[in-house]
Amino acid sequence: MAHWVAAAPAALENRFRKLPSAENSPESYRLRRAMFWGSVLALWGTAGVFLTAKKSLGVETTADASDRLAAVVTPYADWFHQR
């Protein structure tokens, strides 16, 4: 085995910061809280985009969705295929 391959784990060990353990330290609490609020904001943003698209396209049921989306996407798909 090459010398640099054997030395890689030791070099990487000091290079990257390890996450705190699952104990109740202030740092692990902040990380968990940040992950929670990031997830909440991601779900909220996704729901907002979904509801805005649904309302702007006039989609009421899932059966309406394929017809409405086809009407919106077809001109763009045709333009793309002409290029």
C-alpha positions as CSV (number, residue, x, y, z in Angstrom):
1,M,0.0,0.0,0.0
2,A,1.3,3.4,-0.9
3,H,2.4,5.7,1.9
4,W,-0.1,8.4,1.0
5,V,-3.0,6.0,1.2
6,A,-2.1,4.9,4.7
7,A,-1.7,8.6,5.8
8,A,-5.0,9.8,4.3
9,P,-7.3,8.9,7.3
10,A,-5.0,10.6,9.8
11,A,-4.8,13.7,7.6
12,L,-8.6,13.8,7.1
13,E,-9.3,13.3,10.8
14,N,-7.9,16.7,11.7
15,R,-9.2,18.4,8.6
16,F,-13.0,17.9,9.1
17,R,-14.9,19.0,12.2
18,K,-16.8,16.2,13.8
19,L,-20.4,16.6,14.7
20,P,-21.2,16.6,18.4
21,S,-22.5,13.4,19.9
22,A,-26.1,12.8,20.8
23,E,-25.6,14.2,24.3
24,N,-27.5,17.3,25.3
25,S,-24.7,19.8,24.7
26,P,-25.7,23.3,23.6
27,E,-24.0,22.8,20.3
28,S,-26.0,19.7,19.5
29,Y,-29.2,21.4,20.5
30,R,-28.5,24.3,18.1
31,L,-27.8,21.9,15.3
32,R,-31.0,19.9,15.9
33,R,-33.0,23.1,16.1
34,A,-31.5,24.4,12.9
35,M,-32.3,21.1,11.1
36,F,-35.8,21.3,12.4
37,W,-36.5,24.8,11.3
38,G,-34.8,24.2,7.9
39,S,-37.1,21.2,7.4
40,V,-40.1,23.3,8.4
41,L,-39.2,26.1,6.0
42,A,-38.5,23.6,3.2
43,L,-41.9,22.0,3.6
44,W,-43.6,25.3,3.9
45,G,-42.0,26.6,0.7
46,T,-42.8,23.4,-1.2
47,A,-46.5,23.7,-0.1
48,G,-46.5,27.4,-1.1
49,V,-45.2,26.6,-4.6
50,F,-47.6,23.7,-5.0
51,L,-50.7,25.7,-3.9
52,T,-49.7,28.7,-6.1
53,A,-49.3,26.5,-9.2
54,K,-52.5,24.8,-8.4
55,K,-54.4,28.0,-8.1
56,S,-52.8,29.7,-11.1
57,L,-53.5,26.7,-13.4
58,G,-57.1,26.3,-12.1
59,V,-56.6,22.7,-11.1
60,E,-59.3,21.3,-8.8
61,T,-58.8,17.5,-9.0
62,T,-56.0,15.2,-10.1
63,A,-57.9,14.5,-13.3
64,D,-57.7,18.2,-14.2
65,A,-54.0,18.3,-13.6
66,S,-52.9,16.3,-16.7
67,D,-55.0,18.4,-19.1
68,R,-54.0,21.7,-17.6
69,L,-50.3,20.8,-17.4
70,A,-50.3,19.5,-21.0
71,A,-51.8,22.8,-22.2
72,V,-49.1,24.7,-20.4
73,V,-46.1,22.5,-21.2
74,T,-46.8,21.6,-24.8
75,P,-45.8,25.0,-26.4
76,Y,-42.5,25.0,-24.5
77,A,-41.8,21.3,-25.5
78,D,-42.6,22.1,-29.1
79,W,-40.3,25.1,-29.1
80,F,-37.5,23.0,-27.5
81,H,-37.9,20.2,-30.0
82,Q,-37.7,22.7,-33.0
83,R,-34.3,23.9,-31.8
